[in-house]
Amino acid sequence: MKEYLVELTTTVPEGTDPGEVDGRRAEESVRARELAAQGHLFRLWRPVGELRSIGVWRADDEAQLREEVLASLPLWPWMTAVVTPLQSHPNDPGRTD
């Protein structure tokens, strides 16, 4: 699988029922664990004091990443994503290829 740096920003539509937001966030947590177990979600961070996440995700290609992996997230309809394809750096101390 190829790796991608993905920045996700979630904007809940104004007037959305708080119960729906809480429910989707709970479902998001479950789905993230499933995607990690499948090897799609490798690492995930939240910048201090910000409501966005930055992660390393894996997929066969960017289409699969967007259409099957990210689109399966319960919060996806409220998200914007910046996807950057990654490649190994020759000086990466964790390089395995």
DAKA-V543272 format. One record per residue. RES is the residue in one small letter. SS is DSSP state (H for helix, E for strand, L for the rest). PHI is phi in degrees with one decimal (none if undefined). PSI is psi in radians with two decimals (999 if undefined). Layout:
# DAKA-V543272
[[RES	SS	PHI	PSI] [RES	SS	PHI	PSI]]
This chain:
# DAKA-V543272
[[m	L	none	2.60] [k	E	-87.4	2.72] [e	E	-106.8	2.57] [y	E	-137.1	2.40] [l	E	-87.9	2.15] [v	E	-124.5	2.19] [e	E	-106.2	2.08] [l	E	-113.0	2.26] [t	E	-121.4	2.21] [t	E	-105.7	2.24] [t	L	-124.4	1.90] [v	L	-74.6	2.24] [p	L	-59.7	2.41] [e	L	-56.8	2.38] [g	L	87.8	0.02] [t	L	-69.1	2.37] [d	L	-59.4	2.25] [p	H	-57.2	-0.55] [g	H	-64.8	-0.66] [e	H	-66.5	-0.72] [v	H	-61.8	-0.84] [d	H	-60.6	-0.73] [g	H	-63.7	-0.78] [r	H	-65.5	-0.66] [r	H	-65.1	-0.69] [a	H	-65.1	-0.75] [e	H	-65.1	-0.61] [e	H	-61.5	-0.72] [s	H	-62.9	-0.76] [v	H	-63.8	-0.81] [r	H	-65.0	-0.66] [a	H	-61.1	-0.72] [r	H	-64.4	-0.69] [e	H	-64.0	-0.78] [l	H	-65.8	-0.61] [a	H	-65.5	-0.75] [a	H	-63.8	-0.53] [q	L	-82.6	-0.11] [g	L	89.5	0.10] [h	L	-84.0	-0.66] [l	E	-101.9	1.95] [f	E	-95.5	-0.86] [r	E	-144.6	2.66] [l	E	-149.2	2.32] [w	E	-131.5	2.75] [r	L	-123.5	2.10] [p	L	-59.5	2.44] [v	L	-55.2	2.23] [g	L	75.8	0.18] [e	L	-121.0	2.68] [l	L	-104.7	0.97] [r	E	-143.8	2.87] [s	E	-128.2	2.66] [i	E	-128.6	2.24] [g	E	-145.6	2.86] [v	E	-104.0	2.10] [w	E	-118.1	2.73] [r	E	-128.6	2.45] [a	E	-160.4	2.90] [d	L	-64.9	-0.65] [d	L	-159.0	3.03] [e	H	-66.2	-0.57] [a	H	-62.2	-0.80] [q	H	-62.7	-0.74] [l	H	-55.9	-0.88] [r	H	-73.1	-0.84] [e	H	-82.1	-0.50] [e	H	-111.9	-0.70] [v	H	-85.4	-1.15] [l	H	-64.2	-0.67] [a	H	-65.4	-0.28] [s	H	-82.8	-0.12] [l	L	-74.4	2.31] [p	L	-58.6	-0.50] [l	L	-88.8	-0.05] [w	H	-51.1	-0.72] [p	H	-59.8	-0.35] [w	H	-104.4	0.11] [m	E	-104.5	2.65] [t	E	-115.9	2.56] [a	E	-130.6	2.39] [v	E	-112.7	2.04] [v	E	-111.8	2.22] [t	E	-122.7	2.01] [p	E	-64.3	2.49] [l	L	-117.0	2.67] [q	L	-136.4	2.72] [s	L	-63.7	2.47] [h	L	-97.9	2.42] [p	L	-61.2	-0.38] [n	L	-100.3	0.16] [d	L	-66.4	2.08] [p	L	-66.9	-0.30] [g	L	-100.2	0.14] [r	L	-60.7	2.34] [t	L	-117.9	-0.08] [d	L	-104.6	999]]
